[in-house]
């Protein structure tokens, strides 16, 4: 493996570490301070300094390198091949990311990331798109050398990281250093299941139906999440559908674009339902306001095709403190990225659209999800990505 020893991380006014429990956990997701330790010990390297803001409560943001490779097809390298060797076989063109090149829709790009890994034998990783990436329908997956699964880093992995990037709906402009995905580090094999969620919900409500009404968590292979298609006020928007022929979106333009150029809006129908059209991309919100306590992280698990003819939620990580803060927030709606499959599909208010699984952290992170660390969606209702102007609901 070729790793860089130039990686650095600088912290100012670092919060004090919380008091550890009497019997610290030996398995679980690594919190922010343990990710910092991984970097300090050389288990995560990068040719450019890793800033504190790149470390989230339970994950590390991954940055695009300077060069992208347009390839003919998506791939996994398999147990006998590196990513670079596959790129050589499939490459159509190189794309310099030091400017702001345009990525055309439905074209496959492989981008070496700035971060490389030299993990201990008991540490593995799992990747997911960041929230903003998913809300723009940018399909991105992590690839490792000799990998047989996307978004999975095996225990003890030593090598480079690559992102597969496909913009499904919008033409987008990307540049080197942008953060499209995030990586969680996991020590050992922590357990997760309905019994864990039930215990958490018994201690403190995980679900609110509004800002003052807790509800019992409905469990079935995870916390059941249903869709909201009911307006709570006149002319409230309950769904966005992406327009097919919209202008280019430059991802570093924040609070910049007008909604009308890129999205069609839907209001509550008489029957509180919506027909999803094949191939179109929708932004919806959950009916429930969900909470993630600071000692836990959550993930929207892959949607079971038996539950409906659509795909739900590309960006599935929910950070410690989401909808919870320091216990003062009474839940936050999950924003759902939805794409119909081959046939039109009728989705109805209150219909099951996903499941949240919870997994404990090794210890409480020294930062939790919220506005104090620049989190964009803590108080969201139905919210588009941060590139769009926050306009009044119509």
DRENFILO-454335 format. One record per residue (C-alpha): x, y, z. Coordinates in steps of 0.5 Angstrom, whole numbers. Layout:
c1|c2|c3
X|Y|Z
...
***
This chain:
c1|c2|c3
0|0|0
2|7|-1
0|12|4
2|19|6
5|21|12
3|28|11
-4|27|14
-5|32|20
-11|34|24
-11|41|28
-16|42|34
-18|49|37
-22|49|43
-23|42|43
-29|40|48
-27|36|54
-29|29|53
-35|26|57
-34|22|63
-34|15|61
-38|9|64
-36|5|69
-35|-1|64
-33|2|57
-36|-2|51
-31|-6|47
-36|-6|41
-39|-1|37
-39|5|32
-33|10|34
-35|17|36
-32|23|34
-26|23|39
-24|16|37
-24|18|30
-19|23|32
-15|18|35
-15|14|29
-12|20|25
-7|22|30
-4|14|30
-4|14|23
-9|9|21
-13|15|17
-8|18|12
-9|24|7
-5|28|3
-8|34|5
-10|36|13
-16|33|15
-20|39|19
-24|38|25
-30|40|21
-29|33|17
-30|29|23
-38|28|25
-41|25|31
-40|18|29
-37|19|22
-31|22|18
-33|26|11
-29|23|5
-26|28|0
-26|28|-7
-19|28|-10
-16|32|-16
-18|27|-22
-24|23|-24
-24|17|-29
-30|17|-33
-31|9|-34
-36|5|-39
-39|1|-33
-40|1|-25
-36|-5|-22
-33|-9|-16
-26|-11|-17
-27|-17|-14
-22|-21|-9
-16|-21|-14
-16|-14|-17
-15|-7|-15
-19|-1|-17
-14|2|-21
-13|-4|-26
-21|-4|-27
-20|3|-29
-15|2|-34
-19|-3|-37
-26|1|-37
-23|8|-37
-26|13|-43
-23|19|-41
-20|23|-35
-23|29|-32
-19|34|-28
-23|36|-22
-19|42|-20
-24|46|-24
-31|45|-23
-32|40|-29
-40|38|-31
-42|31|-29
-47|29|-34
-53|25|-32
-52|17|-32
-45|17|-33
-40|13|-29
-34|16|-26
-29|13|-21
-26|18|-16
-20|17|-12
-21|20|-5
-16|24|-1
-16|19|5
-13|12|5
-13|7|11
-9|3|15
-14|0|20
-13|-4|26
-15|-12|25
-21|-10|29
-24|-4|26
-28|-4|20
-32|1|16
-39|2|13
-40|8|8
-46|12|6
-48|18|2
-48|25|6
-55|28|6
-54|33|1
-51|28|-4
-58|24|-3
-62|30|-4
-59|31|-10
-60|24|-13
-53|23|-14
-51|16|-13
-45|15|-10
-41|8|-7
-35|7|-4
-30|2|-7
-24|-1|-4
-18|-5|-7
-20|-13|-8
-27|-11|-5
-33|-15|-6
-38|-11|-3
-40|-3|-4
-39|1|2
-36|-4|6
-29|-3|9
-26|-10|11
-23|-10|18
-16|-9|18
-16|-6|11
-10|-2|8
-10|1|2
-14|7|-2
-21|9|-2
-25|11|-9
-32|13|-10
-36|11|-15
-41|17|-17
-47|17|-22
-51|23|-22
-58|20|-23
-63|27|-24
-59|33|-25
-53|35|-29
-48|37|-23
-41|41|-23
-36|38|-18
-29|40|-15
-23|37|-12
-24|37|-4
-32|36|-4
-35|31|1
-40|27|-2
-40|21|3
-38|19|10
-35|13|13
-37|10|20
-32|6|23
-34|0|27
-30|-4|33
-32|-11|33
-39|-14|32
-44|-10|36
-51|-13|36
-57|-9|34
-64|-11|34
-71|-9|36
-70|-11|43
-64|-6|43
-69|-1|40
-75|-3|45
-70|-2|51
-68|5|48
-76|7|47
-77|5|54
-72|10|57
-74|16|53
-79|16|47
-75|15|40
-82|18|36
-86|24|37
-92|25|32
-91|33|34
-87|37|38
-91|35|44
-94|28|43
-89|22|44
-91|15|41
-90|8|42
-84|6|37
-87|1|32
-82|-5|31
-81|-10|26
-74|-11|24
-72|-4|26
-76|2|28
-82|3|22
-82|9|19
-88|11|15
-89|17|10
-93|24|11
-98|26|5
-102|30|10
-101|38|10
-101|41|17
-103|48|15
-106|50|8
-102|50|2
-97|46|5
-92|42|0
-92|35|2
-87|32|-4
-82|35|-9
-81|32|-16
-75|33|-19
-75|36|-26
-72|32|-32
-69|38|-36
-66|43|-30
-60|47|-31
-53|45|-28
-52|45|-20
-46|47|-18
-45|44|-11
-41|49|-7
-47|54|-9
-50|54|-2
-57|57|-1
-57|60|-8
-62|56|-13
-69|57|-14
-74|51|-12
-78|53|-18
-73|51|-24
-71|45|-21
-77|42|-17
-85|41|-18
-89|41|-12
-95|37|-9
-100|39|-4
-104|34|0
-109|30|-5
-116|29|-3
-114|22|-1
-108|23|2
-104|19|-4
-99|20|-9
-97|16|-15
-90|15|-16
-88|15|-24
-82|11|-26
-76|14|-27
-77|20|-23
-74|22|-17
-78|25|-11
-77|28|-4
-82|26|2
-82|27|9
-83|21|14
-90|22|18
-86|21|25
-81|25|28
-75|21|30
-70|21|35
-63|19|36
-60|19|43
-52|21|44
-50|14|45
-53|11|39
-53|12|32
-58|10|27
-58|8|20
-64|7|15
-64|0|13
-64|-2|5
-72|-2|3
-75|-9|2
-78|-10|-5
-84|-14|-2
-86|-7|1
-87|-3|-5
-84|-2|-12
-80|4|-10
-73|5|-7
-72|9|-1
-67|13|2
-60|13|-1
-57|17|5
-58|13|11
-54|15|16
-57|19|22
-52|22|27
-52|21|35
-57|27|37
-61|27|31
-68|30|33
-65|30|40
-60|35|41
-58|35|48
-65|32|50
-69|38|48
-71|37|41
-78|33|41
-76|29|34
-74|31|27
-78|28|21
-73|24|16
-73|26|9
-74|21|4
-71|20|-3
-75|16|-7
-75|13|-14
-80|9|-17
-78|3|-21
-81|0|-27
-88|1|-26
-93|7|-23
-94|6|-16
-99|9|-11
-96|11|-4
-101|13|1
-101|17|7
-98|13|13
-95|7|9
-89|4|11
-83|7|7
-77|5|11
-74|2|18
-69|5|22
-64|1|26
-60|3|32
-53|1|34
-49|4|40
-43|8|40
-36|6|44
-38|12|48
-41|18|48
-38|23|42
-35|30|44
-40|33|39
-47|31|37
-51|33|31
-54|40|31
-53|47|29
-47|48|34
-43|44|29
-46|46|23
-51|41|22
-56|43|16
-62|39|18
-63|38|25
-70|42|25
-72|40|18
-79|39|16
-79|37|8
-73|40|6
-69|40|0
-61|40|0
-58|46|2
-56|49|-5
-63|51|-5
-66|58|-2
-70|57|4
-77|60|1
-83|60|4
-88|54|3
-94|55|-2
***
